[in-house]
Amino acid sequence: MQPDLSVIIVTYNSRQDIIKCLQSLKRYGNDATLEIIVFDNASSDDTADRVANEFSNVRLIRHRENVGFARANNLAVAQAKGRYLLLLNPDTWVDDDLATALTKFLDAHPEAAGCAPRVLLPAGSLQIGSICALPTLELLFYEQLGLSRLFPRSQRFGRYRMTCWAHDEIREVEHATGACLAIRREAYDAIGGFDDSFFMYIEDVDFSHRLKSHGKKIFYLPSAHVFHAGGQSGGQMAIQNYLELYRSFYRYFRKHHRRGEVVAAKLILSLGLLLRVIALVFASLVESFMRSPPYWKSRRQQLAGHARLLWQHWSY
């Protein structure tokens, strides 16, 4: 019998996270028939071995090299058999039957190409930015100047992260995070899945943009929820990850915007980075005046990292 839902989880050195994720799916995925596929991106820890030893119901794909998030999802989806797909991060977990809620919504709403639940932080509060508008120069400017944080309830300044809305009703959204997104297989295939040229970051934004360009709709489903820790696969190399983020962001702008807008985006991001450097310098001076050497050492590391980002991100 064809599964209702193929759950696709891409892992990279995510041993502790994936165990918790799979245990929660096993405990709470009772009503919908699930196919769970774990695609391991050549982890150097024992992620794949732990999955193989502890979860006989999971289909494990061990890949010999790290091909990135986008391509890994495409390779896993090619082997999936479910009516619907659920793209899920390894650092997520559930405490209710999320799979059934998403499946029933897609069954009842043929106009929906995909749907996303409420994404919660580990403590249970809403993860801001899990649904948002597609990036434009205007929204990027508000974000980098901090206006979206200063005026989160503003219809203009809060639009990018959708902080101007209570997240309490079903509605169409421009973008939902790839950390947890249910999608119709035919919609996924219609746009060719993820763009493999995105190794890490922004591939889900590009995915949402192409869905919207093809007239397909993503809906937010607040009655369902998932917990998301966030940033667990690569936190050891923060600067490199930020550089990869900028690389992917500029690739997105080159793909969907005019050349001049790419330059403008770099200028806006440079302004944002410069403002952070100024804020760090000011904080360092205050801490130095208050004679807090440990904090000053930490600030120096942050300053060096931001200065490197400011210099290197232009190469992308």
N, C-alpha and C positions, 0 to 999 in steps of 0.2 A: 504494500500500500504506500502511496506517495505521502511523504511527511507534509504536515501543514507548514512547517517552518524549518528552514536550514539556518542554524546559528553559526555564523562565521566569526572566528576569533583569531586574530593574528597576534602571535607572541614573539617577544624578544627579551630574553633574560627577565622573565616575568613570573618566576617560580611561585612565590608566595601569593601573588595576585591571582594567577590563573587557578590555583587550587581553590581559593575562596570563591571565585566566580563559578567554577564548575560545580562545586558543592551546593551552592545556592540554586543553580539551575536544576540540579537533580532533585533537590528538596521541594521546590515550588513549581516546577514545570510539569504539572500533572494532567491537565485537560487537553492541551494541544499536543499533537504528535511531533516530536522534535528530532531533527538530525543535527548533531553538534559536530562541527569540523574545526579542529585547531590546526592552524598553519604556523609551524615554528620556523622563524627566520634565522636559522643557524645560531641559536642561543649558545652562549659559552658556559652557562650554568646548567643545571640538570632539569630545566623546565620540561623538555620533551620526555625525558625518562620518567619524571614524576607523573605526567599526564598518562603515559602509556601504562604505568604500573598501577595507578589508582582509579582510572576511569575506563573500564572496558567498553562502555557504551559510546565513547568518543572516537571519532575518526581522526587520527593524528597524521598530519603530513609533515614529515621532517625535510626541510629544504637545506641543501648543502651550502647556500650562501644567503646573506641578507639582501633581499631584493627590494626592500622598502615596503611601506604599508599599502600603497596603491596596487602595485603589481601582485603582492601576496594575496590581497583580496580577490583580484581577478582570477588568479590561479585556483584559489579555493572555490570560488563561485562556479568555475567551469566544471567542478566535480560535484556540485550540490544538486540535490534532487527535489527539494521542497517547493511547495506552491509559492511561498514567499521566502524572502531572505531577511535575516536579522544580522546586521553588521554590529558587532559588539566588541568593545575594548576588554582586554584581560583584567584591567583594574576596576571593573564594575562588579556589582553583585545585586541580587534581588531579595526581597523578603515577602514577595507575593507572586502570583502567577502572571508575570509580565507577558510571557509568550502568548498566552491565551487572549489577553486583553488586546494586544496588537493585532493578532490574527482575526479576532472578531471584528475589530474596527475596519480592517481592510476588506473583510467579507461584506460588511454592511455599507461600505462607501466606495463604490466602483470608480468614483471620480478621483479618488486619492491614489497617487502613484506610490506614496510612502507615508509613514507616520512616525512620530518620535514622542516618547513619554516625557514627563517631567524629570529632569536630571537633578539629583540631590547630592550635596557634599556629604562626606561621611557623618557629620553631626546632624544631618537632616535638613539643613537650609538649602534654598534653591541655588543651583550653580549658575551664576550670571554668565550669559554668553553662550549657553548651550543651544539656544535658538537666537538668531539675530538676522539683521538685514544683510544683504550682499554688500561688500565694501565698495564705496565710491570715494572720490577725493574729498567731498564735503564731509562725509562721516569719518573718514580717516583724520581729517583736520580737527574735528571736535574731540576725537578720541585722544590724539597726541597732545592737545592743549589741556586735557583734563576736564573739559567742559562736560563730558558725559558723566564724570564722577561728581562734579560739583552740582550739576543739575540733572540728576537721574530721572526725575519725573517729567522733565521737559519733553514735549512731543518732538522737538527738533533735536536736542542734544542727546536724548535718551533713546533715539530710534535704533542706533546700531546694535546695542545689546538688549534692546527691547525692555529697558528698565522703566519705561513710561507705562507699562502694561502689567496687570496683576497676575498674569499667567494662570488664570482660573477658568478659562473657557476654551473649547475647541475652536481653532482658527487656522487658516492657511498661513504658512510662514515661508520666507524666502530661503532660509538655510537652517538646517538642524545638524548638530554635531555628529560626526561619524562614530562617536563613542557608543551611540546606541540609536540605530536607525533601521526601521523595518521598511522594506522596499519590495515592490512587485518585481518578479523576475523579468517580465516582459519590459518593464520600464528600465531596469538595469541594462538589459541587452540592447534596448532601443538607442541608448546613448553610448554604447560601447564600454560600459562599466567605468572604472576609474581611469584617469589618464596616467599611464605608467611613468611619464616624465617627472611626475611629482614623487620624489623619494620619501619625503616625510613632511608633514604639515601642509595645510591649505588644499590638499587633494579633495577633502570633503566639501570645501567651499566651491571649488571648480565643479565638482559633481552636482551640487545643488544648482549652480548657475546653468549648467547644461540641461538639467531637468526642466528648469523654468523656461529656458530658451525653446525647448521642445513642447511647451504647453502643458507640462506635467506638474502636478501639485503635491506639495508636502504639507501634512497637517500636524499640528501639535495636539497631543492628547493628555490633558492634565490629570485625568483620573488614573492613569498608569504612571509608575515611577521606577527609577533605577538609581542606585547609588554609584558615584564615580569618584575615585580618589584623585586621578589626574596626574600626569607628568611622571609616571613611575618607570617608564622604559629607558629614559635617557638622562635623568637628572644629574648623573655624575659629570657630564660634560656640558655645562650650562651655556658657555660662550659658543661652542660649536653648534649647539642646538639652536641658539638664537640666530646664528649665521645661516643655518639651514632654513629657519623660518623666513628670514628675509629673502633668501634665494627663491623659495617657493612662492612667497608673496609677489615678488617682481615677475616671476614666470606667469602667475595668474594675471597680473595687470597687462603684461605684454600680449597675452592670449586674448583677453577680452576688452582691452581698452586701447586707445591710440598711443603712439610713441610719446607724445608730449606729456601724457598723463602718467607714464612710467617715471619720467624725470620729476614731475611734480610730486608723485608719491614718495620718491627718494628724498626730496627736499623736505616734505612734511615729516617723514620719519626721522630725518636728521635733526630737525627742529625738536621733535619729541625726545630724542636721545640727548641733545644738548641741554634741554631743560632738566632732564634727570641728572646729568652731570653737575649742573649748577646747584640743584637741590642737594646732591650728595656732598658737594664742597661746603655748602652752607651748614649742613648737618655735622660735617667733620669739624668745622671751625667751632661750632657750639660745643661739641663733645670735647674738643681739645681744651677749650676755655674751662670746661667743667672738670678737666683732668680725668678723662676716661680713656686711658691708653688702649685697653682691649677693644673698645668700640672703634677707636681711630684706626687700629690695624685692620679691622673688618672693613671699614669705610675705604681704606686705601685699596683693598682688593676689589671692592665694588667699582671704585673709580677707574682702576686699571682695566677692568672688564668692559665697562661702558665706553671708555676711550677707544679700546680695540674694536668694539662694535661700530662706533661712530666712524672709524677709519676704514674698516674692512667691508662694511655692508654696501659701499658704493661699487665694489667690484662685481656685484651681482646685478 
